[in-house]
């Protein structure tokens, strides 16, 4: 049995990937922010006879990401797909040697 782990499974591209990999002999490990969408994907895939594990978390939550990645390793994942859309504001910083580097802007939550 192959195991496919998809992070960002609840977005449009992520859902399309879930359906593309939902075939007999595949175990799916799905992660995304929207628990309702994850439950629906799990229900649909289980109806097709697939084994599906879901976990809802925000990609910025490093503890949850680490836990999910460890699960993917433990399940001997054969394919890891990162479809989570992440955006951030960046600040251009000019260095003394003339190069420009880009740093994530920090905000306090």
trRosetta pair geometry for C-beta under 8 A, 3 or more apart (Angstrom, degrees):
i j d omega theta_ij theta_ji phi_ij phi_ji
1 25 5.5 -153 -120 -171 66 64
1 26 7.0 164 -170 -98 81 18
1 27 5.6 60 152 -18 121 103
1 51 7.8 27 -178 31 148 128
2 25 6.6 51 20 135 83 89
2 26 5.5 -24 72 -112 89 72
2 27 7.3 -164 97 26 41 75
2 78 4.4 -67 -155 35 93 146
2 79 7.1 35 166 3 117 101
3 26 7.4 139 -102 -165 27 63
3 27 4.5 -24 -107 69 79 104
3 28 7.7 174 -157 -81 62 19
3 29 6.5 35 177 -12 103 106
3 72 7.6 171 130 -151 124 66
3 75 4.8 179 -162 136 168 109
3 76 6.1 117 24 84 132 64
3 77 4.7 -96 101 -110 109 52
3 78 5.7 126 50 7 63 83
3 79 7.7 -173 97 34 50 69
4 21 4.6 -91 78 173 169 151
4 26 5.8 -2 5 -170 111 114
4 27 7.4 164 24 81 63 51
4 28 5.7 -21 70 -110 90 66
4 29 7.3 -167 95 28 42 74
4 77 7.1 97 -115 -155 16 90
4 78 6.9 -45 -73 63 60 84
4 79 4.6 -11 -117 68 81 106
4 80 8.0 -179 -160 -79 53 28
4 81 6.9 15 -179 0 95 111
5 28 7.8 140 -95 -166 34 50
5 29 4.1 -18 -110 68 81 113
5 30 7.9 -167 -153 -70 51 30
5 31 7.6 19 -177 0 89 105
5 68 7.8 141 -166 160 127 95
5 72 4.2 -6 -68 -118 164 119
5 75 7.6 131 -63 69 112 129
5 77 4.7 -27 -11 -130 116 142
5 79 7.2 -178 29 94 65 56
5 80 5.0 -9 65 -115 107 69
5 81 6.9 178 91 28 55 68
6 9 4.5 95 108 -79 111 100
6 14 5.9 138 157 -155 118 88
6 17 5.5 162 -129 109 141 125
6 18 6.0 -139 56 -76 162 77
6 21 7.3 174 -47 35 129 146
6 28 6.9 -20 12 -162 107 97
6 29 7.2 158 22 83 58 60
6 30 5.5 -7 64 -114 95 68
6 31 7.1 -172 96 32 53 70
6 81 4.6 -9 -111 68 74 110
6 83 6.2 -2 -170 15 92 117
7 14 8.0 -88 110 -121 28 125
7 31 4.6 -12 -117 68 68 116
7 32 7.4 157 -168 -70 45 59
7 59 7.0 99 166 -102 118 105
7 65 7.9 47 -134 -131 145 87
7 68 7.1 109 -95 128 110 143
7 80 7.8 14 -2 -175 102 85
7 81 7.1 -174 28 94 65 58
7 82 5.1 -7 60 -120 111 62
7 83 6.6 165 83 35 55 65
7 84 5.1 -44 132 -28 92 112
8 11 5.4 -26 173 18 87 116
8 13 7.3 -1 132 80 117 97
8 14 4.3 -152 123 -79 72 131
8 31 7.3 18 -13 89 36 80
8 32 5.9 82 -144 -101 15 89
8 59 7.5 10 -70 -66 87 130
8 81 7.9 -105 51 122 102 86
8 82 6.6 77 4 -179 123 45
8 83 3.5 -150 86 86 126 70
8 84 3.3 -152 -70 -65 109 52
8 85 6.6 116 -141 -8 130 60
9 14 4.2 -170 -128 165 20 118
9 15 6.7 92 172 -73 61 50
9 17 7.2 -110 -119 71 70 106
9 18 5.3 75 -155 -60 103 121
9 30 4.0 -40 14 -158 172 99
9 31 6.2 119 6 56 108 36
9 32 4.5 -114 55 -38 72 120
9 37 7.8 176 112 121 81 109
9 38 6.7 82 89 -104 118 82
9 41 6.4 -156 149 87 119 177
9 54 7.9 -118 71 -127 147 90
9 83 7.0 95 -70 60 40 122
10 14 5.9 4 29 87 27 140
10 15 6.8 32 -151 -58 22 94
10 32 3.1 149 -4 150 104 153
10 33 6.1 -119 53 47 144 64
10 34 4.1 162 -179 42 153 103
10 37 4.0 107 -140 88 100 138
10 38 6.0 -55 -76 -53 110 77
10 41 7.6 -125 -95 -18 66 137
11 14 4.4 90 51 12 77 111
11 15 6.8 -144 89 -9 35 87
11 32 7.0 -166 -14 -136 70 125
11 83 6.5 -151 55 133 117 105
11 84 7.5 141 -3 -120 131 41
11 85 6.1 108 -92 -2 166 110
12 15 6.1 -55 -146 33 24 107
12 16 6.6 22 155 -16 60 107
13 16 5.7 -56 -151 37 33 112
13 17 6.4 35 151 -21 66 105
13 83 5.2 -153 105 -167 107 124
14 17 5.6 -55 -151 35 32 112
14 18 6.5 37 151 -24 65 100
14 32 6.3 132 135 -88 161 128
14 83 4.2 164 -82 99 82 136
14 84 7.5 43 -72 -73 133 49
15 18 5.5 -46 -150 28 36 115
15 19 6.6 29 154 -12 65 103
15 37 7.2 -83 -82 178 117 120
15 41 6.7 -135 -125 -91 83 122
16 19 6.0 -57 -152 40 32 107
16 20 6.2 35 150 -23 66 108
17 20 5.4 -54 -144 36 33 114
17 21 6.3 14 163 -4 68 109
17 81 5.8 -161 175 131 152 160
17 83 5.9 -165 6 -47 150 156
18 21 6.5 -72 -150 46 24 95
18 22 6.0 35 153 -41 65 110
18 28 6.6 67 -143 -153 85 149
18 30 6.4 27 -106 -104 122 127
18 41 5.4 -32 160 -156 163 128
18 45 7.1 -94 169 -64 106 129
19 22 5.4 -45 -138 18 32 120
21 26 5.8 -162 160 171 85 159
21 28 6.6 129 106 -96 115 107
21 79 7.6 -151 -123 81 142 140
22 26 6.8 -150 -130 76 27 132
22 28 6.8 -20 -93 -49 76 141
22 44 7.8 -20 -146 117 165 97
22 45 5.0 -122 -131 -118 124 98
22 48 6.0 80 161 68 111 155
22 50 5.8 -94 -152 -35 83 160
23 26 5.4 72 61 2 65 127
23 50 8.0 80 57 -84 14 121
24 48 7.9 -125 -67 150 68 97
24 49 6.6 6 -106 89 84 122
24 50 7.6 -134 -102 -80 37 81
26 50 6.2 -19 79 -133 79 115
27 50 7.1 159 -111 -177 37 86
27 51 4.4 -24 -119 77 89 108
27 52 7.5 -176 -165 -78 59 38
27 53 7.6 25 171 1 99 96
27 75 6.8 -128 105 178 138 128
28 45 6.0 -54 29 178 143 164
28 50 6.1 35 3 154 107 131
28 51 7.3 169 27 92 65 57
28 52 4.7 -4 65 -115 104 80
28 53 7.2 -171 98 32 59 61
29 53 5.1 -9 -116 66 69 104
29 55 7.8 0 -178 8 84 105
29 68 7.5 148 159 -170 119 89
29 71 6.4 168 -146 117 143 111
29 72 5.7 -168 83 -93 160 80
29 75 6.3 153 -52 52 136 160
29 77 6.8 -70 24 -96 135 117
30 38 5.8 168 115 -139 120 93
30 41 6.0 -159 -177 104 174 139
30 42 7.1 -144 43 -68 137 85
30 52 6.5 4 2 -170 116 98
30 53 7.0 171 26 87 69 51
30 54 4.9 -20 72 -108 100 75
30 55 7.4 166 91 26 54 63
31 38 7.9 0 -134 -109 19 131
31 54 7.4 154 -84 -161 41 56
31 55 5.0 -18 -105 70 86 90
31 56 7.5 164 -154 -94 61 23
31 57 6.4 -29 -165 39 107 92
31 68 5.2 38 -82 -152 148 153
31 84 7.9 -35 103 -64 100 120
32 37 6.5 -57 98 84 143 116
32 38 5.6 -179 51 -68 105 105
32 56 6.5 -33 79 -118 58 66
32 84 7.5 -178 -114 -97 67 93
33 56 6.4 61 -165 -164 21 86
33 57 7.1 -69 -99 95 55 21
33 58 5.6 45 -106 -91 104 63
33 59 7.8 -66 -58 -16 100 78
34 37 4.0 45 105 18 119 113
34 38 6.5 163 94 -16 63 85
34 56 7.0 -118 79 -129 15 114
35 38 5.4 -53 -145 38 36 116
35 39 6.3 40 156 -22 68 103
35 54 7.8 117 -142 141 66 127
35 56 3.9 -44 -79 -62 86 158
36 39 5.9 -52 -150 34 30 111
36 40 6.6 29 152 -17 63 106
37 40 5.6 -55 -149 37 34 112
37 41 6.3 35 152 -19 66 105
38 41 5.7 -55 -148 37 31 111
38 42 6.2 33 153 -21 65 107
38 54 4.1 130 169 -166 116 136
38 55 7.7 -134 -159 45 157 18
38 56 5.6 -142 8 -70 153 93
39 42 5.6 -53 -147 36 31 114
39 43 6.3 34 153 -21 65 105
39 54 6.9 -153 -73 71 46 168
40 43 5.6 -51 -146 35 31 113
40 44 6.3 30 155 -18 64 106
41 44 5.8 -55 -146 38 30 110
41 45 6.1 21 159 -12 66 111
41 52 7.2 -159 123 -175 84 150
41 54 7.2 132 73 -93 105 129
42 45 6.1 -62 -144 42 26 105
42 46 6.0 25 159 -18 65 111
42 52 4.6 -177 -132 109 73 132
42 54 5.0 -81 -61 -29 128 130
43 46 6.0 -57 -143 38 25 109
43 47 6.5 31 155 -25 60 105
44 47 5.8 -55 -156 28 29 115
44 48 7.1 19 148 -11 61 105
45 48 5.6 -59 -158 38 39 109
45 50 4.3 -58 164 61 94 128
45 52 4.6 98 88 -54 132 143
46 49 7.4 74 -173 -62 37 9
46 50 6.2 -101 -86 63 36 70
46 51 7.9 52 -104 -106 78 24
46 52 5.8 -105 -56 24 84 116
53 71 7.3 -129 118 159 150 138
53 75 8.0 -149 24 -76 145 156
55 64 7.2 177 152 -173 120 102
55 67 7.8 -154 -172 103 159 107
55 68 5.4 -162 77 -99 149 110
55 71 7.7 130 -23 37 149 159
57 61 5.1 -107 178 58 110 133
57 64 3.5 -170 -151 150 160 153
57 65 7.0 -152 110 -55 138 60
57 68 7.0 -146 34 -36 137 133
58 61 4.9 98 66 -12 82 103
58 64 7.4 94 48 55 55 145
59 65 6.4 64 -153 -81 52 122
59 84 4.6 129 -71 160 145 155
59 86 5.9 -102 91 -81 146 115
61 64 4.1 33 109 23 117 115
61 65 6.3 154 88 -18 63 87
62 65 5.4 -54 -140 40 35 113
62 66 6.0 38 159 -22 67 105
63 66 5.9 -55 -149 36 26 111
63 67 6.4 26 153 -18 62 107
64 67 5.6 -54 -146 37 32 112
64 68 6.2 30 156 -17 66 107
65 68 5.8 -57 -147 39 29 109
65 69 6.2 29 155 -19 65 108
66 69 5.8 -55 -145 38 29 111
66 70 6.3 31 155 -21 63 105
67 70 5.8 -55 -151 34 29 112
67 71 6.6 32 150 -20 63 103
68 71 5.6 -51 -152 33 34 114
68 72 6.6 38 148 -21 65 102
69 72 5.4 -49 -151 32 36 115
69 73 6.6 37 150 -18 65 101
70 73 5.6 -51 -151 35 36 112
70 74 6.2 37 150 -20 67 107
71 74 5.5 -54 -144 39 32 113
71 75 6.1 23 157 -12 66 110
72 75 6.0 -62 -144 43 27 105
72 77 4.2 -11 -179 -26 85 144
72 80 6.2 67 176 -101 147 110
73 76 7.7 28 175 -74 35 33
73 77 6.9 -54 -76 14 27 103
77 80 5.6 68 134 -65 137 87
88 104 5.1 -32 155 -130 139 104
88 105 7.4 177 166 36 90 77
89 104 7.3 97 78 -159 54 62
89 105 4.5 -25 98 27 103 125
90 102 4.4 26 164 177 135 106
90 103 6.4 150 -159 74 82 31
90 104 5.8 -57 -103 -98 73 40
90 105 6.4 -168 -115 -18 18 82
91 102 7.0 156 72 -154 37 61
91 103 5.3 -25 59 65 91 87
91 104 7.8 39 13 136 83 9
91 105 5.1 102 -31 -75 104 88
92 100 5.4 -7 -170 -174 101 117
92 101 7.7 151 -154 79 54 34
92 102 5.7 -31 -97 -98 59 77
93 100 6.9 150 74 -157 41 63
93 101 5.3 -23 63 66 96 83
93 102 7.3 164 16 -95 79 25
93 103 5.8 27 -9 1 125 113
94 98 7.5 -27 -171 -146 93 27
94 99 7.7 160 -155 88 53 37
94 100 5.4 -32 -99 -100 62 79
95 98 6.9 -30 77 40 80 22
95 99 4.7 1 42 63 121 83
95 100 7.1 -162 6 -86 82 25
95 101 6.3 56 -37 -3 112 104
